[in-house]
Amino acid sequence: MAWVTESRSNVEVQTWIQQIVSEGCLSRYEHLHLTSIILADYKLADEERRQISRVLDYVQIGRLRLLD
């Protein structure tokens, strides 16, 4: 499944990431969207890429819960 991701501002991504981390969970849709952003958007700033990678790492180690 390929998604076309819209260009997001750095502030918008940071706010979204902060919200996910503070809530301690994210939906499968949000997880899929973050994954598609990091894989498809070659114009991501390094900081945005690091923040998204951090969230995906948190899911893997169990620090963030994935909701159905």
N, C-alpha and C positions, 0 to 999 in steps of 0.2 A: 504494500500500500504506500503510495507516494503522496505526500502532502505538500502543498505550496504554502510556504510560510510567509506571512507578511513581515515586512521590516518593522522592527520594534525599536523604540528608543532605549538607550542605556538605563535611563531612570525608570522606565516602565518595567524592564526586566528585573532590575534591582528590587523594586517594590513588590513585584510578584514573588520573587525568591524569598524576600524577607517574610512575606505573609505565609508562605508554605512552611518555612522553618519555624516560625513562631507558633503555627497551629500544630505542628508535629505530624502532619499527614498531608497526603495529596491524593487526588483521584487518579484512576487509571488513565482517564482522558488527559489530565494535566501531565502525567508521566510520559504518555505517548507524544504529547505536543512538545514537551521539553526535549525528548529524544529526537524528534524530527527537526526541531530548530537547530540543535547542535550538529546533526548530520547533514542538513541541507543548506544551512545559511553560511556560506563562506565569508560573508561580510561581518560576522560577529567580532566584536572587540574582544581582546584577550580577557579582560575582566568579566565580561558576560559569559564567555566560554568557561572560565574558572568557576563562576557561581553556579552555572547549570551543572557542571561536572560534580561540584560539591553536593548538590541536591541528589543527583543520581547515585553518588557514592553513599550518601546517608541512607538511601533506600536499601542499597545492597548490604550495609552493615547493620540495618535494623534501627537506626536512629530516627528515621521517618517511616511512618506506616503508610502502606498503599491501601486505599479504600476501593471497594468495588462499586 
